[in-house]
Amino acid sequence: MWHHQVQLWFRFLLGRFTTFTDSSDYFGLYKTLATISAIHYDASCWFDRAIWIVYRSLPILVNISYFYKAYRLILFPEDNTSAASVIASVWGFTEGTLRICLIELRYGTLASIMSFLNERSYRQQDSLVRQQRATLFGENNRIQLILVATMLMEAIWFMTTQLFSRDAFMLQVNGHVVDSIAVQILYGLLSNVWGLIYVLSFAIFYIIMNTLHLEMSILLDGITSVQFTVMRRLKQRMETLAASGHSSTQVFWSILQPELNSHISRHVDLLDNLKEFSSIVGPFSFVQYYGTLALIADCGFILSIEGLSANGMIYLLFVTVLVFQSFILCRGIEKLNDLNEAIGQALYSGFDWPDMLQYDQRFRRQYVTVRHTLMLVIGRSQKGFQCSYGGLGSISMERFAQLMQKSYSLLTILLQFAK
């Protein structure tokens, strides 16, 4: 009987995260994974909140233990590899803590953005748009599962090759390793929770960027097809109203204004949410940028000592994840800005406006309103939205190249000390 219940539960979860419907939540899988990895949980009562605090405190205690190891290293210096491993762990855990703090402090804004993106009334009846959203839903969930699977493999690798072979990764009391194997396994598992925190705290920003990118693409496609849509509807309406005495110009304005307003309203909503998103991703990217810089240098330093051995490969994998995250963040922001500019260009050069917007004294108000609206949208799209590293430069591929250059320079300096 219980086997049947497990099968039903598994099928329910599989269908929830793989089948796209009108009520599907783009962020449903993330919310589940965020709870498992101690990033965020919407407690419904004081008892839930108490259990959540206890659960979240466990990885925090691991972080504190590594600060204790760092303090012991200051008092009693050890070999370079152990010191570098402890420093890298302390820095990684601390960066993970800062990421969680940023998410928790601005979770209300993030929840508002997620709610906006889950409201898919814009072009909902378009089958192509629905298919694009369904594809995005599946891709986002697959990427999250791949990230979790990668971190689980890294956790297994860590537990089998690192945990019991190095004192730096084991629980210590007064500089002595705790003898209990069960305690060390639990300690290793809690240490690996930070790997999930590090990856999944970034995943929410990736999913939001990916979804915003799709919605901007859908909007661009809608704006590009405005002229065709208006002329098609005009022809259909004139055939219907041929005997009623309505002029084609009157019908044209009655079709154009609602059509433009639907797209422009969507553009305004997207830009407003992009502005809110940039206010969160800015501080997050600041932590990401300098945390990645330090961790790349530290992990590279360890690799230079150990080489590409079984022990060293775990650091290479971690560095690859760091670089990939920074690349996705920089490239994603650039693509959003490019799409925003393309919307203005489509309005400016994608239509035969001199021919379509013929001035007529009878429809002067409609003429002035449409021209004014178009100028505002074009101007706003050319301005773009500002997204910076906490006020220290914009997020772009140029910034990513600078990160790689600085990482290389810092690594070179550390290698000189290693010699």
DOLUMTOR-765273 format. One line per field, with one value per residue (C-alpha): x, y, z; residue in three letters. Coordinates in pm, 1 decimal, padded with zeros to 6 digits, always signed. Layout:
DOLUMTOR-765273
X c(X ...)
Y c(Y ...)
Z c(Z ...)
r c(ALA ...)
end
This chain:
DOLUMTOR-765273
X c(+00000.0 +00272.3 +00454.5 +00147.4 +00131.9 +00499.1 +00444.0 +00146.4 +00343.6 +00639.7 +00414.1 +00249.9 +00586.2 +00710.8 +00400.4 +00410.7 +00763.0 +00756.2 +00404.6 +00322.8 -00029.4 -00191.5 -00141.5 +00221.3 +00465.8 +00796.6 +00956.3 +00782.2 +01082.4 +01317.4 +01105.1 +01119.1 +01496.1 +01546.7 +01371.5 +01580.3 +01904.4 +01810.5 +01782.2 +01420.0 +01098.9 +00756.3 +00667.3 +00293.2 +00306.0 +00542.2 +00612.2 +00717.4 +00933.2 +01102.1 +01184.5 +01312.5 +01544.9 +01689.8 +01733.1 +01902.6 +02132.6 +02302.8 +02499.0 +02568.2 +02738.9 +02958.7 +03055.6 +03145.8 +03360.4 +03566.3 +03622.2 +03753.0 +03989.8 +04110.2 +04174.4 +04374.4 +04578.7 +04678.1 +04796.8 +04946.3 +05036.1 +05015.5 +05111.2 +05003.8 +04744.4 +04555.3 +04561.6 +04437.0 +04160.3 +04036.1 +04051.7 +03863.6 +03596.4 +03558.5 +03530.2 +03284.2 +03062.7 +03068.5 +02976.4 +02693.4 +02572.2 +02577.3 +02380.4 +02113.2 +02094.3 +02043.0 +01770.9 +01592.4 +01613.0 +01465.3 +01248.4 +00933.2 +01054.3 +01165.4 +00824.0 +00656.7 +00870.0 +00798.9 +00426.5 +00442.0 +00623.7 +00374.5 +00089.7 +00089.0 -00219.0 -00015.9 -00060.5 -00188.5 -00404.3 -00109.8 -00014.3 +00346.4 +00386.0 +00236.3 +00481.5 +00774.0 +00667.1 +00622.9 +00972.0 +01117.9 +00938.5 +01096.1 +01442.0 +01454.7 +01356.2 +01603.3 +01886.3 +01802.7 +01800.9 +02132.0 +02283.2 +02159.4 +02286.9 +02626.5 +02650.7 +02547.2 +02824.1 +03068.9 +02942.2 +03003.8 +03347.4 +03423.5 +03300.2 +03503.4 +03829.5 +03860.8 +03667.8 +03862.6 +04196.6 +04247.5 +04211.0 +04120.5 +03781.7 +03701.1 +03532.5 +03791.4 +03776.2 +04078.3 +04279.1 +04202.1 +03986.8 +03669.4 +03702.5 +03339.1 +03290.9 +02916.3 +02982.9 +03232.5 +02988.2 +02714.9 +02964.3 +03060.7 +02697.7 +02626.0 +02937.0 +02800.7 +02473.8 +02676.1 +02748.7 +02373.6 +02329.5 +02601.3 +02450.6 +02078.3 +02109.1 +02232.9 +01966.6 +01681.7 +01851.8 +01920.4 +01558.1 +01426.8 +01670.4 +01578.0 +01206.3 +01244.2 +01444.8 +01163.9 +00894.7 +01099.5 +01139.7 +00763.6 +00701.7 +00949.4 +00775.4 +00437.3 +00556.6 +00717.4 +00385.2 +00176.6 +00155.8 +00050.8 -00202.3 -00355.8 -00388.4 -00534.7 -00793.9 -00868.7 -00943.8 -01167.7 -01355.2 -01408.1 -01555.2 -01797.0 -01880.4 -01883.1 -02248.0 -02249.3 -02079.7 -01770.6 -01454.3 -01137.8 -00947.9 -01191.4 -01167.7 -00789.0 -00754.0 -01000.1 -00779.4 -00433.7 -00467.1 -00578.4 -00320.6 -00035.1 -00155.9 -00147.0 +00217.9 +00328.7 +00161.3 +00349.3 +00675.2 +00620.5 +00547.7 +00858.6 +01081.6 +00938.2 +01014.0 +01357.6 +01426.9 +01328.8 +01533.3 +01843.0 +01818.6 +01861.6 +02099.5 +02338.5 +02437.5 +02423.1 +02658.9 +02895.9 +02923.0 +02941.9 +03216.5 +03461.2 +03376.1 +03448.0 +03772.0 +03899.7 +03778.7 +03924.2 +04260.2 +04247.7 +04132.5 +04387.9 +04656.5 +04557.5 +04555.6 +04904.6 +05029.3 +04836.9 +04799.7 +04510.2 +04493.7 +04178.8 +04191.0 +04256.6 +03975.9 +03710.1 +03859.5 +03870.8 +03501.1 +03418.0 +03617.3 +03432.6 +03097.5 +03216.3 +03326.2 +03006.9 +02789.2 +02971.1 +02948.7 +02574.2 +02508.1 +02703.2 +02572.3 +02212.7 +02208.5 +02359.1 +02095.0 +01814.6 +01954.8 +01994.8 +01631.5 +01512.7 +01700.7 +01564.1 +01208.7 +01277.4 +01443.4 +01146.4 +00907.1 +01126.8 +01228.5 +01008.1 +00695.3 +00591.5 +00475.4 +00482.6 +00234.5 +00028.0 +00005.4 -00148.1 -00251.7 -00622.6 -00777.3 -01076.0 -00848.0 -00593.8 -00616.2 -00550.8 -00265.7 -00091.6 -00142.7 +00007.5 +00307.3 +00377.6 +00350.3 +00585.4 +00846.8 +00835.7 +00875.9 +01160.3 +01339.1 +01301.9 +01420.9 +01733.2 +01817.8 +01811.0 +01821.7 +02121.5 +02250.9 +02583.5 +02808.2 +02680.0 +02759.2 +03110.8 +03067.3 +02800.2 +02740.5 +02859.7 +03079.3 +03357.0 +03330.5 +03351.3 +03673.3 +03810.9 +03723.9 +03926.5 +04222.3 +04217.6 +04186.4 +04489.6 +04692.0 +04598.0 +04674.9 +05018.3 +05098.0 +04988.9 +05199.7 +05504.7 +05436.7 +05388.1 +05740.2)
Y c(+00000.0 +00247.3 +00169.5 +00288.3 +00606.5 +00679.4 +00628.3 +00866.7 +01126.8 +01095.9 +01128.1 +01434.2 +01602.4 +01502.7 +01640.4 +01959.3 +02045.8 +01913.1 +01984.6 +02346.2 +02473.4 +02814.7 +02782.1 +02660.1 +02847.1 +02928.7 +02934.1 +02638.0 +02405.0 +02677.1 +02746.2 +02377.3 +02357.4 +02686.1 +02539.6 +02221.1 +02419.6 +02661.5 +02971.4 +03074.0 +02933.2 +03096.5 +02983.0 +02960.2 +02963.4 +03008.3 +02632.5 +02621.6 +02928.4 +02772.8 +02452.5 +02658.9 +02860.7 +02542.2 +02388.4 +02699.8 +02729.2 +02395.4 +02514.3 +02842.6 +02643.2 +02483.9 +02831.7 +02930.2 +02617.3 +02721.6 +03065.1 +02879.3 +02681.3 +03006.0 +03147.7 +02835.2 +02875.5 +03225.6 +03092.0 +02769.0 +02798.4 +02480.8 +02391.0 +02617.2 +02374.4 +02343.6 +02718.3 +02785.5 +02525.0 +02678.2 +03033.6 +02930.1 +02757.8 +03056.9 +03295.4 +03073.2 +03019.1 +03390.9 +03484.0 +03230.5 +03395.8 +03739.3 +03600.7 +03461.1 +03791.5 +03984.9 +03745.6 +03755.3 +04134.8 +04186.8 +03876.2 +04087.5 +04257.7 +03925.2 +03775.6 +04070.5 +04019.9 +03645.8 +03714.1 +03954.6 +03701.5 +03428.7 +03654.1 +03556.6 +03734.8 +03927.0 +03743.5 +03440.6 +03320.2 +03309.8 +02942.6 +03026.4 +03240.7 +02966.2 +02717.5 +02951.7 +02986.8 +02612.8 +02557.9 +02811.3 +02642.7 +02308.9 +02454.0 +02643.0 +02334.8 +02112.4 +02357.5 +02365.9 +01987.2 +01971.0 +02219.8 +02017.6 +01693.0 +01856.1 +01970.7 +01625.4 +01466.4 +01718.8 +01640.2 +01267.0 +01347.8 +01563.5 +01302.7 +01022.4 +01202.9 +01506.0 +01477.3 +01198.5 +01266.3 +01622.2 +01761.9 +02101.7 +01967.4 +01774.5 +01893.8 +01995.8 +02082.7 +02262.9 +02172.5 +01801.3 +01610.8 +01457.9 +01078.8 +00992.5 +00890.6 +00960.3 +01314.8 +01376.2 +01245.8 +01474.9 +01762.2 +01690.1 +01678.1 +02012.4 +02157.3 +02052.9 +02233.9 +02550.9 +02430.0 +02415.1 +02756.7 +02901.7 +02763.0 +02800.8 +03154.6 +03242.0 +03029.8 +03264.3 +03553.5 +03336.7 +03220.1 +03575.9 +03701.3 +03415.2 +03481.4 +03856.7 +03788.4 +03572.8 +03829.0 +04106.1 +03887.2 +03822.9 +04197.2 +04274.4 +04024.8 +04178.6 +04531.7 +04417.9 +04274.9 +04582.8 +04715.7 +04379.4 +04324.9 +04669.6 +04649.0 +04297.9 +04402.6 +04719.2 +04514.6 +04276.6 +04560.7 +04753.1 +04446.1 +04414.6 +04788.0 +04850.7 +04948.1 +05145.6 +05460.0 +05439.7 +05586.4 +05378.4 +05649.2 +05637.2 +05260.1 +05277.0 +05495.7 +05280.4 +04977.4 +05134.4 +05293.9 +04980.5 +04769.6 +05006.5 +05059.8 +04686.2 +04658.6 +04986.4 +04901.1 +04571.0 +04752.7 +04991.7 +04701.5 +04514.7 +04818.7 +04885.4 +04527.1 +04547.4 +04853.9 +04665.6 +04365.5 +04579.0 +04722.8 +04367.0 +04217.2 +04513.3 +04434.3 +04060.1 +04101.5 +04305.4 +04009.0 +03771.5 +03968.0 +04007.8 +03671.0 +03502.2 +03698.1 +03577.7 +03217.9 +03178.7 +03296.7 +03074.5 +02761.9 +02831.1 +02855.9 +02512.6 +02365.6 +02503.6 +02307.7 +01983.1 +01978.2 +01805.0 +01516.4 +01353.4 +01600.9 +01897.8 +01827.1 +01927.3 +02276.0 +02292.2 +02202.3 +02469.5 +02734.5 +02638.3 +02692.3 +03033.5 +03151.3 +03018.4 +03206.9 +03535.8 +03489.0 +03417.2 +03721.7 +03961.4 +03818.7 +03807.1 +04176.2 +04272.8 +04071.8 +04242.3 +04583.3 +04481.0 +04367.0 +04690.7 +04891.8 +04666.8 +04753.6 +05123.5 +05049.8 +04836.4 +05122.1 +05373.8 +05188.4 +04879.3 +05059.5 +05292.1 +05556.1 +05854.8 +05668.5 +05519.9 +05831.7 +06073.6 +06394.5 +06463.9 +06757.7 +06543.9 +06300.5 +06549.9 +06426.9 +06063.5 +06168.1 +06376.6 +06108.7 +05828.6 +06035.9 +06147.5 +05789.7 +05659.1 +05925.2 +05843.8 +05468.9 +05515.9 +05753.8 +05521.6 +05218.2 +05402.2 +05500.0 +05139.0 +05043.3 +05084.9 +04777.0 +04812.7 +04630.3 +04817.9 +05148.9 +05039.6 +05000.0 +04848.1 +04476.6 +04381.4 +04139.9 +04396.5 +04367.1 +03987.2 +04023.9 +04247.1 +03978.9 +03723.0 +03961.8 +04049.6 +03682.3 +03597.9 +03884.3 +03788.0 +03422.1 +03517.0 +03706.2 +03412.9 +03171.5 +03384.5 +03341.3 +02965.2 +02939.5)
Z c(+00000.0 +00095.8 -00230.7 -00419.2 -00211.5 -00280.0 -00652.7 -00653.5 -00458.3 -00696.3 -01002.4 -00850.2 -00794.6 -01140.1 -01305.1 -01099.7 -01209.5 -01566.5 -01693.2 -01774.8 -01709.6 -01665.7 -01289.2 -01304.1 -01082.9 -01252.9 -00907.5 -00744.0 -00765.1 -00647.2 -00337.8 -00247.1 -00298.1 -00111.3 +00191.9 +00179.5 +00154.7 +00439.3 +00217.5 +00275.3 +00415.8 +00457.0 +00806.9 +00872.0 +01253.7 +01546.2 +01563.9 +01198.4 +01254.0 +01557.1 +01369.5 +01076.0 +01302.6 +01450.8 +01104.7 +00967.1 +01268.8 +01190.1 +00882.2 +01063.8 +01341.6 +01073.0 +00955.4 +01313.1 +01348.1 +01044.7 +01196.6 +01499.4 +01276.0 +01116.9 +01463.8 +01554.5 +01235.8 +01343.0 +01678.5 +01546.3 +01173.9 +00963.9 +00606.9 +00319.3 +00183.2 +00512.6 +00565.8 +00211.8 +00248.7 +00573.8 +00434.8 +00119.6 +00330.5 +00564.1 +00270.7 +00084.9 +00391.0 +00472.2 +00116.6 +00132.7 +00455.2 +00289.9 -00004.8 +00227.5 +00416.4 +00092.5 -00022.0 +00314.5 +00344.8 -00002.9 -00026.9 -00032.3 -00350.4 -00499.2 -00420.1 -00593.1 -00906.0 -00904.2 -00871.7 -01168.1 -01386.0 -01295.3 -01414.5 -01782.1 -01918.5 -02179.2 -02512.8 -02319.8 -02607.9 -02851.4 -02893.0 -02982.2 -02671.3 -02456.1 -02605.0 -02532.9 -02171.4 -02135.8 -02277.6 -02034.8 -01744.3 -01833.0 -01898.4 -01568.0 -01370.1 -01556.3 -01489.6 -01118.4 -01099.6 -01286.9 -01041.5 -00744.9 -00901.4 -00963.2 -00602.8 -00479.0 -00685.7 -00547.5 -00196.8 -00251.3 -00390.4 -00087.8 +00159.9 +00003.5 -00083.7 +00143.8 +00469.1 +00640.2 +00475.1 +00601.3 +00948.5 +00800.0 +00689.3 +01009.4 +01325.9 +01584.2 +01952.9 +02102.1 +01793.8 +01818.2 +01569.2 +01716.0 +01702.0 +01624.5 +01258.3 +01279.3 +01402.0 +01119.4 +00856.1 +00989.7 +00995.2 +00633.9 +00524.1 +00690.1 +00525.6 +00187.2 +00256.4 +00197.9 -00153.7 -00218.7 -00058.6 -00278.3 -00599.5 -00526.9 -00390.8 -00739.2 -00910.8 -00811.1 -00991.2 -01294.4 -01316.3 -01283.1 -01549.6 -01779.3 -01737.2 -01782.3 -02097.1 -02238.4 -02152.1 -02314.5 -02625.5 -02634.5 -02601.5 -02880.3 -03105.8 -03020.1 -03096.8 -03420.9 -03536.7 -03445.2 -03800.3 -03943.6 -03662.7 -03697.5 -04076.0 -04057.7 -03800.5 -03998.5 -04306.3 -04110.3 -03940.2 -04262.9 -04426.8 -04138.5 -04122.9 -04496.5 -04497.9 -04170.5 -04297.7 -04073.4 -04223.6 -04239.8 -04048.8 -03759.1 -03740.1 -03770.3 -03458.6 -03264.0 -03334.1 -03307.1 -02964.0 -02769.9 -02953.5 -02871.2 -02515.0 -02438.2 -02547.0 -02390.6 -02060.7 -02061.5 -02135.8 -01844.4 -01607.7 -01723.6 -01676.2 -01330.5 -01227.5 -01388.9 -01177.1 -00861.7 -00972.7 -01037.1 -00683.7 -00550.5 -00804.4 -00759.9 -00397.3 -00475.2 -00771.8 -00552.2 -00313.3 -00610.5 -00785.4 -00498.6 -00345.3 -00677.4 -00713.1 -00376.1 -00412.6 -00761.8 -00634.8 -00325.5 -00511.7 -00784.1 -00516.7 -00380.5 -00732.5 -00796.6 -00494.6 -00544.6 -00922.6 -01098.9 -00853.9 -00718.4 -00430.9 -00657.0 -00904.5 -00651.7 -00642.4 -01022.7 -01037.2 -00780.8 -00970.7 -01289.9 -01115.1 -00987.8 -01332.0 -01493.0 -01242.4 -01303.4 -01680.0 -01669.4 -01450.7 -01672.8 -01999.5 -01871.3 -01775.3 -02110.9 -02300.0 -02106.8 -02194.8 -02559.4 -02575.7 -02416.2 -02679.6 -02955.8 -02847.8 -02908.3 -03240.4 -03348.0 -03270.9 -03450.8 -03765.6 -03779.6 -03900.0 -04174.5 -03925.0 -04171.4 -04385.3 -04102.2 -03882.3 -04129.1 -03953.4 -03959.5 -03776.5 -03680.3 -03493.3 -03366.5 -03005.5 -03101.9 -03330.3 -03061.0 -02794.8 -03004.5 -03115.2 -02759.3 -02630.8 -02898.5 -02820.0 -02448.7 -02506.1 -02756.6 -02519.4 -02222.3 -02417.9 -02535.0 -02178.3 -02062.5 -01695.1 -01470.5 -01291.6 -01111.8 -00865.6 -00563.0 -00733.8 -00839.0 -01214.8 -01436.6 -01478.0 -01826.3 -02018.2 -01992.4 -01616.0 -01646.3 -01847.3 -01571.1 -01315.5 -01510.8 -01540.1 -01168.9 -01072.5 -01283.5 -01131.5 -00776.0 -00843.9 -00981.2 -00662.6 -00443.8 -00647.7 -00573.9 -00202.3 -00252.7 -00393.9)
r c(MET TRP HIS HIS GLN VAL GLN LEU TRP PHE ARG PHE LEU LEU GLY ARG PHE THR THR PHE THR ASP SER SER ASP TYR PHE GLY LEU TYR LYS THR LEU ALA THR ILE SER ALA ILE HIS TYR ASP ALA SER CYS TRP PHE ASP ARG ALA ILE TRP ILE VAL TYR ARG SER LEU PRO ILE LEU VAL ASN ILE SER TYR PHE TYR LYS ALA TYR ARG LEU ILE LEU PHE PRO GLU ASP ASN THR SER ALA ALA SER VAL ILE ALA SER VAL TRP GLY PHE THR GLU GLY THR LEU ARG ILE CYS LEU ILE GLU LEU ARG TYR GLY THR LEU ALA SER ILE MET SER PHE LEU ASN GLU ARG SER TYR ARG GLN GLN ASP SER LEU VAL ARG GLN GLN ARG ALA THR LEU PHE GLY GLU ASN ASN ARG ILE GLN LEU ILE LEU VAL ALA THR MET LEU MET GLU ALA ILE TRP PHE MET THR THR GLN LEU PHE SER ARG ASP ALA PHE MET LEU GLN VAL ASN GLY HIS VAL VAL ASP SER ILE ALA VAL GLN ILE LEU TYR GLY LEU LEU SER ASN VAL TRP GLY LEU ILE TYR VAL LEU SER PHE ALA ILE PHE TYR ILE ILE MET ASN THR LEU HIS LEU GLU MET SER ILE LEU LEU ASP GLY ILE THR SER VAL GLN PHE THR VAL MET ARG ARG LEU LYS GLN ARG MET GLU THR LEU ALA ALA SER GLY HIS SER SER THR GLN VAL PHE TRP SER ILE LEU GLN PRO GLU LEU ASN SER HIS ILE SER ARG HIS VAL ASP LEU LEU ASP ASN LEU LYS GLU PHE SER SER ILE VAL GLY PRO PHE SER PHE VAL GLN TYR TYR GLY THR LEU ALA LEU ILE ALA ASP CYS GLY PHE ILE LEU SER ILE GLU GLY LEU SER ALA ASN GLY MET ILE TYR LEU LEU PHE VAL THR VAL LEU VAL PHE GLN SER PHE ILE LEU CYS ARG GLY ILE GLU LYS LEU ASN ASP LEU ASN GLU ALA ILE GLY GLN ALA LEU TYR SER GLY PHE ASP TRP PRO ASP MET LEU GLN TYR ASP GLN ARG PHE ARG ARG GLN TYR VAL THR VAL ARG HIS THR LEU MET LEU VAL ILE GLY ARG SER GLN LYS GLY PHE GLN CYS SER TYR GLY GLY LEU GLY SER ILE SER MET GLU ARG PHE ALA GLN LEU MET GLN LYS SER TYR SER LEU LEU THR ILE LEU LEU GLN PHE ALA LYS)
end
